[in-house]
């Protein structure tokens, strides 16, 4: 009886830890998409040139496409932080075509 309860508890712990991993990975990707580095918390900076009244925006995150698997496929993005050197690869579904 104790063995069945222990196995059930270990199974539930494993399921919840997997779900927590995917939740943290998704939140890191959302932070990177918004322009904030999840490691050093660097945020985009904007400033205005008073002479020409032009706004400039400096983003710490550089995003580039590694692989694109068609219009309905998965697109792999690489995010690189200019401040701390963080490199992460995340995938997004169906964002490659704008037909």
C-alpha positions as a LaTeX table, in Angstrom:
\begin{tabular}{lrrr}
\hline
Residue & $x$ (\AA) & $y$ (\AA) & $z$ (\AA) \\
\hline
Unk1 & 0.00 & 0.00 & 0.00 \\
Unk2 & 2.81 & 2.43 & 0.91 \\
Unk3 & 4.56 & 1.56 & $-2.33$ \\
Unk4 & 1.55 & 2.55 & $-4.43$ \\
Unk5 & 1.20 & 5.87 & $-2.56$ \\
Unk6 & 4.93 & 6.58 & $-2.96$ \\
Unk7 & 4.83 & 5.83 & $-6.69$ \\
Unk8 & 1.75 & 8.03 & $-7.09$ \\
Unk9 & 3.44 & 10.91 & $-5.26$ \\
Unk10 & 6.59 & 10.58 & $-7.38$ \\
Unk11 & 4.47 & 10.54 & $-10.53$ \\
Unk12 & 2.63 & 13.71 & $-9.49$ \\
Unk13 & 5.89 & 15.44 & $-8.56$ \\
Unk14 & 7.34 & 14.54 & $-11.97$ \\
Unk15 & 4.27 & 15.86 & $-13.82$ \\
Unk16 & 4.25 & 19.15 & $-11.89$ \\
Unk17 & 7.99 & 19.68 & $-12.37$ \\
Unk18 & 7.62 & 19.20 & $-16.13$ \\
Unk19 & 4.75 & 21.69 & $-16.22$ \\
Unk20 & 6.79 & 24.17 & $-14.18$ \\
Unk21 & 9.71 & 23.81 & $-16.61$ \\
Unk22 & 7.50 & 24.60 & $-19.62$ \\
Unk23 & 5.91 & 27.55 & $-17.80$ \\
Unk24 & 9.30 & 29.07 & $-16.95$ \\
Unk25 & 10.53 & 28.52 & $-20.52$ \\
Unk26 & 7.46 & 30.28 & $-21.92$ \\
Unk27 & 7.83 & 33.21 & $-19.51$ \\
Unk28 & 11.51 & 33.59 & $-20.51$ \\
Unk29 & 10.48 & 33.67 & $-24.17$ \\
Unk30 & 7.83 & 36.31 & $-23.45$ \\
Unk31 & 10.42 & 38.45 & $-21.67$ \\
Unk32 & 12.81 & 38.09 & $-24.62$ \\
Unk33 & 10.05 & 39.00 & $-27.09$ \\
Unk34 & 9.24 & 42.14 & $-25.09$ \\
Unk35 & 12.91 & 43.19 & $-25.23$ \\
Unk36 & 13.91 & 42.46 & $-21.62$ \\
Unk37 & 16.78 & 40.11 & $-20.82$ \\
Unk38 & 15.72 & 37.47 & $-18.24$ \\
Unk39 & 19.29 & 37.10 & $-16.98$ \\
Unk40 & 20.51 & 40.67 & $-16.42$ \\
Unk41 & 17.07 & 42.39 & $-16.66$ \\
Unk42 & 18.31 & 44.92 & $-19.24$ \\
Unk43 & 15.43 & 46.81 & $-20.84$ \\
Unk44 & 15.17 & 48.82 & $-24.05$ \\
Unk45 & 16.27 & 52.43 & $-23.68$ \\
Unk46 & 14.89 & 55.32 & $-25.69$ \\
Unk47 & 16.05 & 58.87 & $-25.92$ \\
Unk48 & 15.16 & 61.95 & $-27.92$ \\
Unk49 & 17.41 & 64.14 & $-30.01$ \\
Unk50 & 16.40 & 67.69 & $-29.12$ \\
Unk51 & 17.73 & 69.20 & $-32.35$ \\
Unk52 & 15.74 & 67.05 & $-34.77$ \\
Unk53 & 12.94 & 65.85 & $-32.42$ \\
Unk54 & 13.73 & 62.24 & $-33.32$ \\
Unk55 & 13.33 & 59.33 & $-30.91$ \\
Unk56 & 15.99 & 56.60 & $-30.85$ \\
Unk57 & 15.52 & 53.20 & $-29.27$ \\
Unk58 & 18.42 & 50.93 & $-28.22$ \\
Unk59 & 17.40 & 47.34 & $-27.62$ \\
Unk60 & 19.63 & 44.95 & $-25.65$ \\
Unk61 & 18.11 & 41.84 & $-27.27$ \\
Unk62 & 18.96 & 40.89 & $-30.84$ \\
Unk63 & 16.61 & 38.36 & $-32.46$ \\
Unk64 & 17.40 & 36.33 & $-35.56$ \\
Unk65 & 15.77 & 33.43 & $-37.38$ \\
Unk66 & 17.71 & 30.18 & $-37.34$ \\
Unk67 & 15.27 & 27.91 & $-39.21$ \\
Unk68 & 11.91 & 28.49 & $-40.82$ \\
Unk69 & 9.83 & 25.45 & $-41.67$ \\
Unk70 & 7.24 & 27.00 & $-43.99$ \\
Unk71 & 4.08 & 29.01 & $-43.39$ \\
Unk72 & 2.40 & 26.61 & $-41.00$ \\
Unk73 & 5.57 & 25.17 & $-39.50$ \\
Unk74 & 7.80 & 26.03 & $-36.59$ \\
Unk75 & 10.21 & 28.95 & $-36.68$ \\
Unk76 & 13.32 & 28.81 & $-34.51$ \\
Unk77 & 14.61 & 32.11 & $-33.13$ \\
Unk78 & 17.95 & 32.86 & $-31.49$ \\
Unk79 & 17.96 & 35.64 & $-28.89$ \\
Unk80 & 21.27 & 37.30 & $-27.98$ \\
Unk81 & 21.68 & 39.85 & $-25.19$ \\
Unk82 & 24.20 & 42.59 & $-25.95$ \\
Unk83 & 24.81 & 43.33 & $-22.24$ \\
Unk84 & 25.48 & 39.94 & $-20.67$ \\
Unk85 & 26.00 & 37.71 & $-23.74$ \\
Unk86 & 23.03 & 35.42 & $-23.04$ \\
Unk87 & 22.12 & 33.15 & $-25.99$ \\
Unk88 & 18.86 & 31.23 & $-26.08$ \\
Unk89 & 16.96 & 29.43 & $-28.83$ \\
Unk90 & 13.16 & 29.29 & $-28.73$ \\
Unk91 & 10.51 & 28.12 & $-31.19$ \\
Unk92 & 7.30 & 29.77 & $-32.35$ \\
Unk93 & 4.47 & 28.26 & $-34.35$ \\
Unk94 & 3.08 & 29.79 & $-37.53$ \\
Unk95 & 4.65 & 33.26 & $-37.51$ \\
Unk96 & 6.70 & 33.05 & $-40.68$ \\
Unk97 & 4.12 & 33.96 & $-43.38$ \\
Unk98 & 2.03 & 37.06 & $-43.62$ \\
Unk99 & $-0.25$ & 36.25 & $-46.55$ \\
\hline
\end{tabular}
